[in-house]
Amino acid sequence: MVVDFSRKDGAGRLAEIREAAKKGEFDNWLELVFLPLYGKETGRGRCELVEQVIRFETELYRCELVPARLLAATLIMSNKLIDRDRLEQLWEEIKMPDIIEIAREEGRKEGLKEGQYQGMQELLMEALIEKFGLVPPRLSEKIRRIDNGDVLKALFRQISKCGDLDRFEKFFKRL
């Protein structure tokens, strides 16, 4: 048995699949792999269909409705239907949200660290004020620039060991 995809309407079928997917009524995702082969279009018309299918699948992948393998299979199937440069460009667009997500996650971690350090800096300042009274602005400024949790902890431990602010500052300078 031979299936003749040239007799099928690719753009029309893609529209039908999109509509059914919106309603949650479509589950034959494997058809998307072969959809770029539908129709008799050549050249720019074929390329447009391929791009539309890949972009649609990318949306589905980002919504976790289809696995990455399905998208990869469509890209492989489309290899000869679209020029290599355009295929590579589409691949970069697909990968980009992953890179953005990684950057967001790293930024979130950095923000959490920064917030943690600010909290530790504030506690250190409060403890210094409690033990020694007024803290000179130069020392306060130095403490606010520390972005190392271990250093902040070491300074915090020194507060109880130092009898006066001068001894604390000497320890601080040695760090």
N, C-alpha and C positions, 0 to 999 in steps of 0.2 A: 504494500500500500504506500502510495506517495501522496504527500500533502502538498497541494499547490497554494502557497501563501500569497502568490501574486494576484489571486482572485479575491483576496480579502481587502477590506478598507481599513488601513492602519490608523489613520487619523480618526475615523469614525469609531473604531473599536476602542481606541484610547479614551475618547470622550465617554463612551459607555462605561468603561472600567472606572474612570474617575468618578462618574456619577454613582455607580454602584458602591464604590469604596466609601464615598461620603455618607451613604446611607447604611454602611456596614453590611452590605449584601454581597460583597465580592470576596471570594476566598481562593480563587484559582490563580495565585500569584505567579505561578510558573509560566503562564501565558505571556507575561510581560517580557520574558527572556526572548521569545520568538516574535513579539510584536514589531520590532524593527524590520523584520523580513516581510511584513504584510504589504501588499500593494505592488504596483508596477512603477512607482516613481523611481527616478534616478537622479543623480547629481544633488543639487541643492534641496529638492523636495525630500529626497531620502534622508539627507543629513538633518533636516529639520525634524522629521519624525523621530529619528534616533535620539536627537537632543531632548525632545519633549518626553520621550519614554524614560530616558536616563534621569532627567530632572524630576519627573514624577516618582520614579523609584527612589531617588535620593530623599524626597520628602517623606515617603513611606518609611524608609530606613531610619531617618531622624526621629520619626514618631514611634520607632520600634515595632512597626507592623510587618516588616519583611527583614530577613537576615542579610547581612553584608554579602553573603555568598550569592544571593540572587542578583544583587546589583553587579557583582563581579562577573557573573555569568552573562548578564546582558552586555556588559562592556566587552567581554570576549566575543560574544556573538556579533557585536556591532563593529568589530575590528576592521573588517573589509568594507564596511558601508559608509565610513566616515574617515576623513583624513587623520593621519596620526597626530598632527599638531593639535587639532580640535579635540581629539580623544584625550590627549594628555592634559589639555586645558580643563576639560570636564572632570578628569580625575583629580586635578588640583583643587577644583571647586568642591568636590565631594570630601576631600581630606581636610579642607580648611576649617570647617566647623569643629572637627576633632582638635585641631591645633588651638582654636579659639577657646574651646572648653578646657583644654589643658592649661592655657594661660589664665583663664578665670579661676581655676582651682588653685593654681600657684599664687595668684593674687589674693585669693581668700585666705590661704595659709599664711601668707605674709602679713595680711591684715590682722589675723588672729595673733600672730607672734608680736606684731607691733602693739596691739592692744594689751597683750600680756605684759610686755615690757613697760608700757605706760603705767599699768596697774602696779607693777613691782616698783617702778620709780616713785610713784605716789606714796606707796607704803613706806619705802625707804625714807623719803622726805618727812613723812609724818612721824616716823620713829626717831629721826634725828631731832626734829623740833621738840618732841616729847622729852627726849633725854637731855639735849643741850640748849634748848631754847631757840633763839633766832639762828638761822642758817645763812651764811653769807651768799649773796647772789652768784658769785663765781663758782662756789661749790654746787649750788643748786643747778646751775647751767650745765656743769660737767656731768652731773648725775642724769639729767634729762637727755644727754647725748649718748648714754650707754645703751647699746642694743644687744647685750649679751646677758642672758639669764644667769649664767654661772657667776659672772662678775657682780651682778646685782645681789645675788644670794650671799656671796662672800662679804660684800660690804654690809649687808644686813646683819650677818653674824658678828661682825666687828663692832657694831654699835654697843653691844652689851660688854665687850671686852675692853673698850676704850674708856678711860676715865674722863677725858675731855675731848673737845672738838679738834684741837691741834693734833692729838695722837691719831684720831680718826683720819684727818687729812693726810698725815704722813703715810699711813697705811694705804690710803687711796692712791697717793703718788707712786708708791711702789708697785701697784698693780699696773 
